[in-house]
């Protein structure tokens, strides 16, 4: 896909991967609508921030209706990036935190796809990218709730890809390892460091997948830091 003048929607844009994706989409000529509870410092005439809580279908619906009004019912790219994680032993996890992860990490993707797909099907063009995690590929101790939500994203993505491929719509699921962002704010035992993946490098992989020829489809993309704990001493 040539990104010039394409309409892209990105969720979770305040920092990290979401912000980096917005910047790189804009650099490639796309018009970007950023959805989130907090904005970033991007200043670009082709960037519009819309306050949205992806846990609420009403909020998502209102955001997309605003986008459709501004773009004359067009959307080409959807990047489902919004997500969060809480960690610890299962019996110690507050029920509210477990629900918040499912509502953000899975329900938010469902709501955004539900709004975006009808317009993509009408045009027979579109690319949906869902950000999962390597926690969707392997179980980890004290990551039960987060891992469950991301395994669900994996199943959601692989099923949806088969559902919409005949409409010329691509669905890609990305599985990043640890990324140097504020994601670990809810995990006091983990501090971001320079041996993690960089948000701009993860974003570059997304842009590469988007720019591939129409008949080339990256279904799953696993990306990890080479030495996540740094070189051996």
Secondary structure, DSSP 8 states (H G I E B T S, - for coil): ---TT-EEEEES-SSHHHHHHHHHHHHTT-EEEEEESS------TTEEEEE--TT-HHHHHHHHHHHHHHHTS---EEEE-------S-GGGS-HHHHHHHHIIIIIHHHHHHHHHHHHHHHHT-EEEEEE--GGGTS--TT-HHHHHHHHHHHHHHHHHHHHHGGGTEEEEEEEE--BSSGGGGG-TT----TTSB-HHHHHHHHHHHHTS-TT----EEEE--TTTT-S--
